[in-house]
Amino acid sequence: MDPKTIATCFAALRAAIPEPRTELHYASPFQLLVAVVLSAQSTDKAVNLCTARLFAAAPDAQGLWDLGEENIREHIRHLGLFNTKARNVHALAGIILHQYQGEVPRDRQALESLPGVGRKTANVVLNTVFAEPTIAVDTHIFRVANRTGIAPGKTPRAVEDRLMQVVPREFLLDAHHRLILHGRYTCTARKPRCNVCALHDCCIWPNKQLG
């Protein structure tokens, strides 16, 4: 897709989603970090149900560290991979508490060194909390980028790198959330809503439905 068309796509997304926000519920950078770790292979809705109780009992790193792995597990037992997630969340709470004085570091390397935190989670935190122009490529963004032709790639990292190259600077900060929301509610995997898609005219997907 040529640069002019890509710019047209993101202008259309901005008009359709003027104030994009994460759908995870959180009241602090630490809570967002934990919520994103818990969101792996789980829906935001399911995570929000669990964290409502978890954060009421333990709202910060000290609280989660004191709560302990077993009790964390009980709060998140309805999520996939809850055993591993409980272990990771308890461990990262201890590291944040003891190495970073309870504050989430604004550093990719430091974030990715935390248990349960990979590049995608680090990108979400850097973008949402620290307003860094990063893009965390999940299944929604991967699908939208490839299907529309904005940034085709065979791996999430390839799509991320391509998006960082082609998304115009004025749209880069909010590109992450706009693409996720577009993929979650419009450019869905099984039944894409092409008839109401803001990108219909610039999308190159050969199977798109006619307007």
Secondary structure, 3 states (H helix, E strand, C coil): CCHHHHHHHHHHHHHHCCCCCCCCCCCCHHHHHHHHHHCCCCCHHHHHHHHHHHHHHCCCHHHHHHHCHHHHHHHCCCCCCHHHHHHHHHHHHHHHHHHCCCCCCCCHHHHHCCCCCCHHHHHHHHHHCCCCCCCCCCHHHHHHHHHHCCCCCCCHHHHHHHHHHHCCHHHHHHHHHHHHHHHHHCCCCCCCCHHHCCCCCCCCCCCCCCC
